[in-house]
Amino acid sequence: MKLIKETTEYIMEDIAGKTFDVVVVGSGPAGLTAALYAARADLKPLVFEGPEPGGQLMQTTDVENYPGYPEGVLGPKMMQDFREQAERFGADCRYGMVTDIDFGSRPYKLTIDEENELFAKAIIVSTGASAKWLGLESEQRMRGKGVSACATCDGAFFRDQHVVVVGGGDTAMEEATFLTKFASKVTVLHRRQELRASKALQTRAFNDEKIEFLWDTELQEVLGEQVVDGVKVINNETGDVTTLEDVTGVFIAIGHKPNTDLFKEVLTTDEVGYIVTKGKSTETDLEGIFACGDAMDPTYRQAVTAAGTGCRAALDAERFLAEEEVKKAVAAE
Protein backbone atom coordinates (compact mmCIF):
# COMPACT_ATOMS: atom_id res chain seq x y z
CA MET A 1 0.00 0.00 0.00
CA LYS A 2 2.86 2.36 0.81
CA LEU A 3 4.41 1.91 -2.62
CA ILE A 4 1.12 2.73 -4.34
CA LYS A 5 0.72 5.88 -2.25
CA GLU A 6 4.25 7.08 -2.95
CA THR A 7 3.72 6.50 -6.67
CA THR A 8 0.47 8.47 -6.59
CA GLU A 9 2.14 11.41 -4.86
CA TYR A 10 4.98 11.36 -7.37
CA ILE A 11 2.74 11.48 -10.42
CA MET A 12 0.54 14.22 -8.91
CA GLU A 13 3.19 16.83 -8.21
CA ASP A 14 3.30 18.11 -11.81
CA ILE A 15 -0.47 18.60 -12.13
CA ALA A 16 -1.61 19.60 -8.64
CA GLY A 17 -3.27 23.02 -8.60
CA LYS A 18 -3.54 23.30 -12.38
CA THR A 19 -6.68 23.82 -14.44
CA PHE A 20 -7.57 21.42 -17.25
CA ASP A 21 -10.10 21.71 -20.04
CA VAL A 22 -11.39 18.16 -19.52
CA VAL A 23 -10.95 15.66 -16.72
CA VAL A 24 -12.23 12.14 -17.34
CA VAL A 25 -13.18 10.20 -14.21
CA GLY A 26 -12.85 6.49 -14.99
CA SER A 27 -10.93 4.43 -17.50
CA GLY A 28 -13.14 1.74 -18.99
CA PRO A 29 -14.22 1.69 -22.66
CA ALA A 30 -16.33 4.83 -22.18
CA GLY A 31 -13.69 6.85 -20.35
CA LEU A 32 -10.82 5.98 -22.67
CA THR A 33 -12.93 6.60 -25.78
CA ALA A 34 -13.91 9.98 -24.36
CA ALA A 35 -10.22 10.65 -23.70
CA LEU A 36 -9.34 9.67 -27.28
CA TYR A 37 -11.89 12.03 -28.83
CA ALA A 38 -11.09 14.86 -26.41
CA ALA A 39 -7.40 14.46 -27.13
CA ARG A 40 -7.97 14.58 -30.89
CA ALA A 41 -9.89 17.82 -30.29
CA ASP A 42 -6.73 19.20 -28.63
CA LEU A 43 -8.41 19.43 -25.22
CA LYS A 44 -5.50 17.63 -23.53
CA PRO A 45 -7.74 15.49 -21.30
CA LEU A 46 -6.54 14.24 -17.94
CA VAL A 47 -7.82 10.75 -17.07
CA PHE A 48 -8.00 9.36 -13.56
CA GLU A 49 -8.18 5.61 -13.81
CA GLY A 50 -9.83 5.00 -10.45
CA PRO A 51 -9.69 1.91 -8.23
CA GLU A 52 -10.09 -0.47 -11.18
CA PRO A 53 -8.04 0.81 -14.15
CA GLY A 54 -9.58 -0.49 -17.36
CA GLY A 55 -12.95 -1.22 -15.77
CA GLN A 56 -14.79 -4.53 -15.72
CA LEU A 57 -13.06 -5.79 -18.85
CA MET A 58 -9.88 -6.24 -16.84
CA GLN A 59 -11.65 -9.24 -15.26
CA THR A 60 -12.73 -10.66 -18.63
CA THR A 61 -10.81 -13.30 -20.53
CA ASP A 62 -11.96 -13.57 -24.16
CA VAL A 63 -13.86 -10.67 -25.74
CA GLU A 64 -15.33 -11.85 -29.03
CA ASN A 65 -18.08 -9.29 -29.68
CA TYR A 66 -16.08 -6.06 -30.03
CA PRO A 67 -15.63 -4.86 -33.64
CA GLY A 68 -12.08 -4.87 -34.95
CA TYR A 69 -10.93 -8.02 -33.19
CA PRO A 70 -11.93 -10.83 -35.58
CA GLU A 71 -10.08 -13.47 -33.56
CA GLY A 72 -11.24 -12.13 -30.21
CA VAL A 73 -9.04 -10.44 -27.63
CA LEU A 74 -8.30 -10.69 -23.94
CA GLY A 75 -10.11 -8.00 -21.94
CA PRO A 76 -6.92 -6.54 -20.40
CA LYS A 77 -5.23 -6.45 -23.81
CA MET A 78 -8.15 -4.60 -25.35
CA MET A 79 -8.12 -1.99 -22.58
CA GLN A 80 -4.37 -1.56 -22.98
CA ASP A 81 -4.99 -0.90 -26.69
CA PHE A 82 -7.63 1.70 -25.77
CA ARG A 83 -5.24 3.39 -23.37
CA GLU A 84 -2.31 3.47 -25.79
CA GLN A 85 -4.46 4.92 -28.56
CA ALA A 86 -5.79 7.68 -26.29
CA GLU A 87 -2.26 8.48 -25.07
CA ARG A 88 -0.95 8.59 -28.63
CA PHE A 89 -3.11 11.66 -29.24
CA GLY A 90 -2.21 13.36 -25.98
CA ALA A 91 -4.48 11.97 -23.26
CA ASP A 92 -2.76 11.96 -19.87
CA CYS A 93 -3.78 8.78 -18.03
CA ARG A 94 -2.94 8.70 -14.35
CA TYR A 95 -3.39 6.24 -11.53
CA GLY A 96 -5.45 7.87 -8.82
CA MET A 97 -8.99 8.19 -7.57
CA VAL A 98 -11.21 11.27 -7.52
CA THR A 99 -12.39 11.32 -3.91
CA ASP A 100 -14.20 14.67 -3.83
CA ILE A 101 -15.51 17.36 -6.16
CA ASP A 102 -16.55 20.88 -5.20
CA PHE A 103 -19.65 21.35 -7.35
CA GLY A 104 -20.23 24.91 -6.13
CA SER A 105 -18.51 26.77 -8.95
CA ARG A 106 -16.55 26.32 -12.15
CA PRO A 107 -13.88 25.42 -12.82
CA TYR A 108 -14.69 22.48 -10.59
CA LYS A 109 -12.18 21.62 -7.90
CA LEU A 110 -11.33 17.93 -7.74
CA THR A 111 -9.54 16.22 -4.88
CA ILE A 112 -7.42 13.21 -5.84
CA ASP A 113 -6.69 10.48 -3.29
CA GLU A 114 -8.04 12.77 -0.55
CA GLU A 115 -5.12 15.20 -0.65
CA ASN A 116 -4.17 16.60 -4.06
CA GLU A 117 -6.32 19.25 -5.75
CA LEU A 118 -6.73 20.42 -9.33
CA PHE A 119 -9.42 22.09 -11.44
CA ALA A 120 -11.51 21.17 -14.49
CA LYS A 121 -13.58 23.30 -16.86
CA ALA A 122 -15.48 20.16 -17.88
CA ILE A 123 -15.80 16.72 -16.29
CA ILE A 124 -16.70 13.49 -18.04
CA VAL A 125 -18.06 10.90 -15.61
CA SER A 126 -17.29 7.36 -16.76
CA THR A 127 -17.09 5.56 -13.44
CA GLY A 128 -18.97 2.50 -14.72
CA ALA A 129 -21.03 0.02 -12.77
CA SER A 130 -20.04 -3.04 -10.82
CA ALA A 131 -21.84 -6.36 -10.96
CA LYS A 132 -23.22 -7.52 -7.64
CA TRP A 133 -21.69 -10.78 -6.46
CA LEU A 134 -22.70 -13.33 -3.86
CA GLY A 135 -19.42 -13.09 -2.00
CA LEU A 136 -18.41 -16.73 -2.26
CA GLU A 137 -14.69 -17.49 -2.33
CA SER A 138 -15.17 -20.03 -5.13
CA GLU A 139 -17.24 -17.52 -7.12
CA GLN A 140 -14.43 -14.97 -7.08
CA ARG A 141 -11.75 -17.58 -7.73
CA MET A 142 -13.56 -18.83 -10.84
CA ARG A 143 -14.45 -15.45 -12.35
CA GLY A 144 -13.43 -15.56 -15.98
CA LYS A 145 -13.07 -19.35 -15.80
CA GLY A 146 -16.74 -20.16 -16.19
CA VAL A 147 -18.26 -17.70 -13.73
CA SER A 148 -19.64 -14.54 -15.32
CA ALA A 149 -22.03 -11.68 -14.69
CA CYS A 150 -22.79 -11.06 -18.37
CA ALA A 151 -24.60 -13.58 -20.56
CA THR A 152 -24.39 -11.32 -23.60
CA CYS A 153 -20.61 -11.18 -23.20
CA ASP A 154 -19.92 -14.83 -22.45
CA GLY A 155 -22.97 -16.91 -23.37
CA ALA A 156 -21.56 -18.09 -26.70
CA PHE A 157 -18.75 -19.92 -24.88
CA PHE A 158 -21.29 -22.37 -23.44
CA ARG A 159 -22.87 -23.80 -26.56
CA ASP A 160 -24.60 -27.14 -25.90
CA GLN A 161 -23.67 -27.03 -22.20
CA HIS A 162 -25.58 -26.88 -18.92
CA VAL A 163 -25.36 -23.51 -17.16
CA VAL A 164 -26.95 -22.03 -14.07
CA VAL A 165 -28.28 -18.53 -13.54
CA VAL A 166 -28.50 -17.10 -10.02
CA GLY A 167 -31.25 -14.57 -9.39
CA GLY A 168 -34.96 -13.94 -9.67
CA GLY A 169 -35.35 -10.44 -11.07
CA ASP A 170 -35.56 -9.01 -14.57
CA THR A 171 -31.82 -9.35 -15.10
CA ALA A 172 -31.89 -13.05 -14.23
CA MET A 173 -34.81 -13.81 -16.55
CA GLU A 174 -33.25 -11.86 -19.40
CA GLU A 175 -29.93 -13.67 -18.90
CA ALA A 176 -31.59 -17.09 -18.68
CA THR A 177 -33.65 -16.55 -21.81
CA PHE A 178 -30.66 -15.25 -23.74
CA LEU A 179 -28.55 -18.23 -22.70
CA THR A 180 -31.04 -20.68 -24.23
CA LYS A 181 -29.72 -19.59 -27.62
CA PHE A 182 -26.50 -21.46 -26.81
CA ALA A 183 -26.86 -23.70 -23.78
CA SER A 184 -28.56 -27.09 -23.89
CA LYS A 185 -30.05 -26.45 -20.45
CA VAL A 186 -30.39 -23.42 -18.16
CA THR A 187 -31.12 -23.93 -14.46
CA VAL A 188 -32.28 -20.87 -12.53
CA LEU A 189 -31.42 -20.84 -8.83
CA HIS A 190 -33.70 -18.59 -6.81
CA ARG A 191 -33.64 -18.28 -3.06
CA ARG A 192 -37.39 -17.62 -2.83
CA GLN A 193 -40.56 -19.33 -4.03
CA GLU A 194 -41.55 -16.49 -6.35
CA LEU A 195 -39.69 -14.41 -8.92
CA ARG A 196 -39.35 -10.64 -8.70
CA ALA A 197 -39.16 -10.26 -12.48
CA SER A 198 -41.90 -8.64 -14.52
CA LYS A 199 -44.80 -10.90 -15.50
CA ALA A 200 -43.85 -10.74 -19.18
CA LEU A 201 -40.32 -11.94 -18.50
CA GLN A 202 -41.55 -14.63 -16.11
CA THR A 203 -43.98 -15.96 -18.70
CA ARG A 204 -41.29 -16.06 -21.34
CA ALA A 205 -38.94 -17.97 -19.07
CA PHE A 206 -41.60 -20.40 -17.81
CA ASN A 207 -42.58 -21.21 -21.38
CA ASP A 208 -39.03 -22.01 -22.48
CA GLU A 209 -38.42 -25.76 -22.43
CA LYS A 210 -34.68 -25.28 -21.86
CA ILE A 211 -35.18 -23.41 -18.57
CA GLU A 212 -35.88 -25.15 -15.28
CA PHE A 213 -36.17 -23.59 -11.81
CA LEU A 214 -34.83 -24.66 -8.44
CA TRP A 215 -36.84 -22.76 -5.83
CA ASP A 216 -35.70 -21.89 -2.30
CA THR A 217 -32.21 -22.70 -3.51
CA GLU A 218 -28.92 -20.86 -3.23
CA LEU A 219 -25.49 -21.39 -4.74
CA GLN A 220 -23.16 -22.75 -2.07
CA GLU A 221 -19.96 -23.45 -4.01
CA VAL A 222 -18.56 -23.38 -7.54
CA LEU A 223 -16.51 -26.50 -8.21
CA GLY A 224 -13.40 -26.65 -10.36
CA GLU A 225 -9.95 -25.13 -10.68
CA GLN A 226 -9.20 -24.01 -14.23
CA VAL A 227 -12.78 -24.43 -15.48
CA VAL A 228 -16.14 -24.91 -13.80
CA ASP A 229 -17.01 -28.58 -13.45
CA GLY A 230 -20.07 -28.45 -11.23
CA VAL A 231 -21.80 -26.52 -8.46
CA LYS A 232 -23.09 -27.27 -4.98
CA VAL A 233 -26.48 -25.82 -4.12
CA ILE A 234 -28.42 -25.79 -0.88
CA ASN A 235 -32.17 -25.88 -0.39
CA ASN A 236 -33.10 -23.24 2.17
CA GLU A 237 -36.19 -25.10 3.34
CA THR A 238 -34.73 -28.58 3.86
CA GLY A 239 -31.03 -27.79 4.23
CA ASP A 240 -30.20 -30.46 1.67
CA VAL A 241 -27.02 -29.90 -0.35
CA THR A 242 -27.02 -31.14 -3.95
CA THR A 243 -24.17 -31.28 -6.46
CA LEU A 244 -24.98 -30.50 -10.10
CA GLU A 245 -22.02 -32.22 -11.69
CA ASP A 246 -22.66 -31.41 -15.35
CA VAL A 247 -22.76 -27.62 -14.92
CA THR A 248 -19.95 -25.83 -16.79
CA GLY A 249 -21.06 -22.20 -16.52
CA VAL A 250 -22.39 -19.98 -13.73
CA PHE A 251 -24.02 -16.62 -14.39
CA ILE A 252 -24.60 -14.34 -11.41
CA ALA A 253 -27.57 -12.13 -12.28
CA ILE A 254 -28.49 -10.26 -9.11
CA GLY A 255 -28.03 -6.81 -10.59
CA HIS A 256 -25.44 -4.07 -10.99
CA LYS A 257 -24.53 -1.07 -8.87
CA PRO A 258 -23.44 2.08 -10.72
CA ASN A 259 -20.31 3.64 -9.22
CA THR A 260 -21.90 7.05 -8.82
CA ASP A 261 -21.92 7.67 -5.07
CA LEU A 262 -19.73 10.75 -5.53
CA PHE A 263 -22.38 12.35 -7.75
CA LYS A 264 -25.70 11.13 -6.34
CA GLU A 265 -26.27 14.14 -4.09
CA VAL A 266 -25.85 16.69 -6.89
CA LEU A 267 -26.81 14.97 -10.14
CA THR A 268 -30.17 13.43 -10.94
CA THR A 269 -30.04 9.64 -10.77
CA ASP A 270 -32.65 6.94 -11.09
CA GLU A 271 -33.73 4.78 -8.16
CA VAL A 272 -30.72 2.48 -8.61
CA GLY A 273 -28.15 5.25 -8.99
CA TYR A 274 -27.62 5.56 -12.75
CA ILE A 275 -27.00 9.17 -13.78
CA VAL A 276 -29.85 10.68 -15.81
CA THR A 277 -28.76 12.75 -18.81
CA LYS A 278 -30.69 15.30 -20.86
CA GLY A 279 -32.47 13.87 -23.86
CA LYS A 280 -30.11 12.21 -26.33
CA SER A 281 -27.10 14.12 -25.05
CA THR A 282 -24.67 13.19 -22.27
CA GLU A 283 -25.27 16.46 -20.41
CA THR A 284 -26.17 16.24 -16.73
CA ASP A 285 -27.90 18.70 -14.41
CA LEU A 286 -24.71 20.67 -13.87
CA GLU A 287 -23.09 22.82 -16.51
CA GLY A 288 -19.92 21.25 -17.86
CA ILE A 289 -20.49 17.78 -16.41
CA PHE A 290 -21.19 14.91 -18.79
CA ALA A 291 -21.84 11.21 -18.13
CA CYS A 292 -21.18 8.16 -20.26
CA GLY A 293 -20.84 4.40 -20.14
CA ASP A 294 -22.34 2.14 -17.51
CA ALA A 295 -22.61 5.02 -15.04
CA MET A 296 -25.60 6.26 -17.07
CA ASP A 297 -26.69 3.15 -19.03
CA PRO A 298 -28.82 0.64 -17.11
CA THR A 299 -29.92 -1.15 -20.27
CA TYR A 300 -27.13 -2.31 -22.58
CA ARG A 301 -23.95 -2.46 -20.47
CA GLN A 302 -21.72 -3.51 -23.37
CA ALA A 303 -18.19 -2.37 -24.14
CA VAL A 304 -19.16 -1.16 -27.60
CA THR A 305 -22.17 0.84 -26.39
CA ALA A 306 -20.10 2.31 -23.56
CA ALA A 307 -17.46 3.40 -26.06
CA GLY A 308 -20.17 5.04 -28.16
CA THR A 309 -21.41 7.11 -25.24
CA GLY A 310 -17.81 8.04 -24.43
CA CYS A 311 -17.48 9.45 -27.93
CA ARG A 312 -20.70 11.41 -27.47
CA ALA A 313 -19.57 12.80 -24.11
CA ALA A 314 -16.30 14.07 -25.57
CA LEU A 315 -18.10 15.71 -28.49
CA ASP A 316 -20.62 17.28 -26.11
CA ALA A 317 -17.81 18.58 -23.90
CA GLU A 318 -15.91 19.95 -26.89
CA ARG A 319 -19.01 21.75 -28.13
CA PHE A 320 -19.75 23.12 -24.67
CA LEU A 321 -16.24 24.53 -24.21
CA ALA A 322 -16.20 26.03 -27.70
CA GLU A 323 -19.53 27.75 -27.16
CA GLU A 324 -18.29 29.07 -23.84
CA GLU A 325 -15.25 30.63 -25.53
CA VAL A 326 -17.51 32.29 -28.09
CA LYS A 327 -19.67 33.76 -25.31
CA LYS A 328 -16.58 35.12 -23.55
CA ALA A 329 -15.32 36.70 -26.77
CA VAL A 330 -18.68 38.34 -27.43
CA ALA A 331 -18.88 39.62 -23.87
CA ALA A 332 -15.39 41.11 -24.16
CA GLU A 333 -16.25 43.14 -27.26
N, C-alpha and C positions, 0 to 999 in steps of 0.2 A: 504493500500500500504506500509506503514511504517513497519508493522509486517512482510510482505513478504521480504522486503529488509533486515531487521535485521536477519531473518532466513537464507537468502542467504549468508550474510557475515559470519554468524556463521559456516555454513557447508563448507565454502571455506577455512577457515584458516588452516586446516590440509593438504590441497592439493596444495595451491598456491605456485607457483615457482617450483613444482616438475615435473619430466619427466615420462610419462607413455608410455607403449608399444602401447596401443590402446585407442583412445578416440572415442566414438560413439556419434554422434551428432543427437539426435532425439530418441524418445522412443515409436514408434508405433510397429506393428508386426515385421517389418524389423529390426529396431534398437535393440529391445529386443532379437530377435532371434540371431542377430549378437553378442550381448553381451553374450548370453548363450554359443554359440560355442567358442567365444574367451576366456571366463572364463574357459571352460572345457579344453582349450589348455594351461591353466595356464598363460594367457597373462594379467590377472588382469585388465580387461577393465573398463574404467571410462565412465559412460553414463550421458550425459546432456539431461534432459528430455524436455527442450525447453518450449515455451509458452503454449503448449497444451499437457501435459504429457499423454501418452497413445495414442495419435493421434486421427484420426477421429472416431475410434471405441468408444471413450468415449462419443460420441453423439448418439450412436446406441443402440437401445433397444435389441431386440432379434436377435442373430446371430445363424442361423440354418444351415449354409453351411460350417462350419469349422470342419474338421475331429477331432474326439475325444470327441465331445459334442453331443451325440445322442439325447438328449432332448433339444438341443439348449442352449444358454447361453447369459446373458446380456453382451453387449459390454464392459462396465467398469469391470465386473467380469473377463472376459477373459483376459483383459490387466493386471489386478492385478495378475492373475495366471502366465502370461508371466513374469512379473516383479519378482515375488517371486521365480520362477524357475531359472531365471538368477542370482538372488542374492544368491540363495542356493549354486551355484558353484563359487561365488566370485566376481560377477559383482558389481560394486559400482555405484548405481543409485542416481543421485543428481538432485534436483531442480536447475534450472539455465539455462541461455540462452547464447550460443556462439555468441557474438556480433562482433567479428573480428578475423581474422586469418592472420598471417604473412606468406605468401606463399613463401617468398624469400629463405628460407633455412630450412633444417631439423636438429634437430627435429623442427616441426612447433610450433610456439608460438600462443596460443589461448587466447583470452581475454573473460572472462566470466562476463556478466552483466556490461560490459563497464569499469570494474575496476580491476578485479583479473586476473592474468596471470598464465599459466602453459604450459607445452610442451608435444607434442605427436610425437612418432616415426611413427605412422600410424594413419590415421583418416578414420573412416567409416561414410559417409554421409547418413543419413536416415531421412531427414527432411520432407519427405512426400509431399503431394500436398493437396491443399484445394479446395473444390468445390466452384464454383462461385454461389453466391446467388443474389436474386433480391433486397434484402434489405427491404422487407416488415416486419413490426412488427409481423403480424399474421403468416408469413412464419417461422420466427425464433421461435415464441412461440409454433408452432405445429411440429417442427422438432422432429422426432422420434415418433410422434403421428399420422402419416399419411402423413407427408411431408418428402420426401427423395431426395437424389441426386444420388441414386444408384439402378437402376432397378434390376440388378443382385443380389444385396444383399436383397432387400425387396419385389421384385415383387410377390413372392409366397404368401405373406400375403393378396393379393388382388384378390384371385381367384373368378371369377364370379361377379366382381364388376366393376364400372365405374371409371376410373382414367384419370387424365389429365397429359400431358407432356408439359412442357414449353421450347420452343427453336425451332431452325430451321436449325441447323447444323448437322454434322454427328452424334454427340453424341445423339441428340434428336431423330433422325430417328432410330438409333440402339436401344435406350431405348424403343421407342414406339413399334417397331417390336418385341422386346423381351417380352414386357408386354402382347402382344396378346396371349401368351402361357397360361396366367392365367386370365387376365381381360376379362369381357364380352364386354367391349367397351373402346377404348382409344381415347381421344380427344386431338389433338395437338393444342396448342395455339402458334401462331407465330405473332409477331408484324409487319411483313411485308407481302407483297403479294407473295413473292417468297422465296423458301427455299435456304439456303446456302449449304446444304448437297450435296454430290456427286450424280451424276445422277443415279448411280446404287442403292444407298440407297433410293433416292426419288422414283424411280420406284417401288421398293419393298414395300415401305410404301403406295404409292398410290393404289397399287393393292391389299392391304389387306383390306378385307371387315370390319374388326373390327376397323379400324382407320378412323377417320374423322378429318377434319382440320377447324379451325376457323382462318381466315386470318385477318390481321390488328387488332389483338386482344391481349390484355395483361392481366395478372393476376392482379387483384386489391386487393383482400382479400381472405384469407383462413378462412372458417367458422368452428366453432366448439370450444370445450374446451378440452376434454379428447381425442376425436377422430375427424377426419375431417368429417363434414357432409354437405359439399357443398363448392362452391367457387363463388366469384363475379368476373366477367370479364368485361372489357371495350373495346368497339370498337373504335379504334383510329380515324377512319374516321368520324363516326357519333356521337361519344361521348355517345352512349347508353351503359348502364350498365345492364348486364344480370346475373341472379343467376342460376347456375347449381346445383340444389338441391340434385341430386342423386350421386354426386361425393364423393368418400370416400378416394381417394388417390391422392397426388400431387407429381409429379416428376420434379424437377428442373434440366434441362439438357442444361445448357448454358456454359458448359465447366469446366475445372479445371485449377488451377494455381499452378505449382510446387513451393515449398518453397525453392528456390535455389538462391535468390538474392545475398547471401553472396559469392556464388561461380561463378556467371555468368561471371565475368570479367576475371577469370583465368582458368576455365574449359570449355571445349567445350560443348555447349548446343544446342538443336534444336531451331526452331523459337519460340516455346512456352516457353522454359526455362528448359525442361527436360535434365538432364545431360547425355551426350553420353559416353558410356563405350566402351572399346576395345574388339571387337569380342564377344565371349561368356563369357568373364570374367566380373568382376565388377571394373576392373582397369580404372582409369581416365587418363587425360593427365599428371598429376603430380605424381611423384614417391611417393608411400606410401599413396595415397588417393584413396579410394574406395567408390562406390556409390551403394545404394540398395533401394528397395522399390519404392514407388510412385514418389520419386525424380528423378528416372531414367526410370520409366515404364509408358509410355503414353497409353498403350494398355489395360492391364488387370485390374489393380487397385483393386485387391482383397487381403484380409488379408492373404490368404494362399499363393498366389504368392509372396506377399511382404516378408513373412517369408522365403520363399525359397531363394529369392535373399539375404536376410540377412545372411542366412547360407553360401551362396557362398562368400559373402563379407568377412566374418570372416575367412573362409578357405583360401581365396586369401591373406588376410592380414597376416595370420599365415605363409603361404608359403613364402611370401615376406620377413618377418622378419627373418625367418630361413635361407633363402638364403643369406641375408645380413650378418648374423653372420658367415656363412661359408666363405664368401668373406673376412671378417675382419680377420678371423683366418688364411686364406691362405696368406693374405698380411703381417701378423705379423711374418710369418715363415722366 
